Amino acid sequence: MIDEKTIFSMAQANQDFSQIAHAADQTGKSIIVENDQPKYLVLSAESYSCVLELTEDEIIDIVAKRVLYRYLPAFKALANQE
């Protein structure tokens, strides 16, 4: 669940980034929105450390799974064309 206290507008980010950084320190992340859509995710170094410890192969595996999940219907449609 996303805490509303960690969501900031782009205008807020431009005016007072330290507030966003402080929120990320407290909760692990802050979200900056633009036009009511999430635009940036600010992570504390502690919460990001798990990603930093991944090997290149592990990162590729994660990205590949995300792409497969997102585009699975398209892949299935292409497979049925042959």
ABEGO torsion letter per residue (X at the ends): XBBAAABBBAAAAAABAAAAAAAAAAAGBBBBBBGGBBABBBBBAAAAAAAAABBAAAAAAAAAAAAAAAAAAAAAAAAAAX
